[in-house]
Amino acid sequence: MRLTKGVRRLWGYLLLTDSDVDALASEFLQSHYLGPIYADWSPDRRLDTFLRRRGLSRVADDGDLSNTVLERVLGRRRS
C-alpha cells in the first residue's frame, strides 16, 4: 500500500487519518527496518528513513505527524 495519496493538506497542514497512521505503523513494523542491519539506529531514525524512502518526506519533515506515527509504532510493539 502506498499512502502518498493519503497525505492531505488543509490550510498548509498535513493531515493523516487515524487509519492512515495505523497503516503506516503496521507497514513499518513489517519492514526490514526492524532487522539486524538497523539495530544500532534509533527508532526515530529508522522511521524517518522508512518514510523518506516511501516518498513521504513531508510526513517525515512534520515533527508532530512523525511523532504520532512513532508513538503508534511503539505502542504496538509493547502490546
C-alpha positions as CSV (number, residue, x, y, z in Angstrom):
1,M,0.0,0.0,0.0
2,R,1.4,3.4,-0.9
3,L,0.0,6.2,1.3
4,T,1.2,9.2,-0.6
5,K,-2.4,9.8,-1.8
6,G,-3.5,9.5,1.9
7,V,-1.4,12.6,2.8
8,R,-3.8,15.5,2.6
9,R,-3.3,19.2,3.2
10,L,-5.7,21.6,4.9
11,W,-4.6,25.3,5.1
12,G,-1.0,24.3,4.7
13,Y,-1.1,21.5,7.3
14,L,-0.5,17.8,6.5
15,L,-3.3,15.5,7.6
16,L,-3.4,11.8,8.2
17,T,-6.4,9.9,9.3
18,D,-6.2,7.5,12.3
19,S,-6.4,4.6,9.8
20,D,-3.5,6.2,7.8
21,V,-1.4,6.3,10.9
22,D,-2.3,2.7,11.8
23,A,-1.4,1.6,8.2
24,L,1.9,3.3,8.3
25,A,2.7,1.8,11.7
26,S,1.8,-1.7,10.5
27,E,3.9,-1.3,7.4
28,F,6.8,-0.1,9.4
29,L,6.6,-2.9,11.8
30,Q,6.6,-5.4,8.9
31,S,9.5,-3.7,7.2
32,H,13.2,-4.6,7.2
33,Y,13.9,-1.5,9.4
34,L,13.4,-3.7,12.5
35,G,16.1,-6.1,11.4
36,P,19.7,-6.5,12.4
37,I,21.0,-4.1,9.8
38,Y,19.4,-1.2,11.5
39,A,19.8,-2.5,15.1
40,D,22.1,0.4,16.1
41,W,19.8,3.1,14.7
42,S,17.3,4.9,17.0
43,P,13.6,4.2,16.4
44,D,13.0,7.8,15.1
45,R,15.9,7.5,12.6
46,R,14.5,4.2,11.3
47,L,11.1,5.6,10.9
48,D,12.4,8.8,9.2
49,T,14.3,6.7,6.7
50,F,11.3,4.4,6.1
51,L,9.0,7.4,5.4
52,R,11.5,9.1,3.1
53,R,12.2,6.0,1.1
54,R,8.5,5.6,0.6
55,G,8.2,9.1,-0.8
56,L,6.6,10.5,2.4
57,S,9.2,13.1,3.2
58,R,6.5,15.6,4.1
59,V,5.3,13.3,6.9
60,A,9.0,12.8,8.0
61,D,9.5,16.6,8.0
62,D,6.4,17.3,10.1
63,G,7.6,16.6,13.6
64,D,4.1,16.2,15.1
65,L,3.0,13.8,12.4
66,S,6.1,11.7,12.5
67,N,5.9,11.6,16.3
68,T,2.3,10.4,16.1
69,V,3.3,7.6,13.8
70,L,6.3,6.7,16.1
71,E,4.1,6.6,19.2
72,R,1.7,4.3,17.4
73,V,4.6,2.0,16.4
74,L,6.0,1.9,19.9
75,G,2.5,1.3,21.3
76,R,2.0,-1.7,19.1
77,R,5.5,-3.1,19.9
78,R,4.5,-3.1,23.6
79,S,1.2,-4.8,23.0
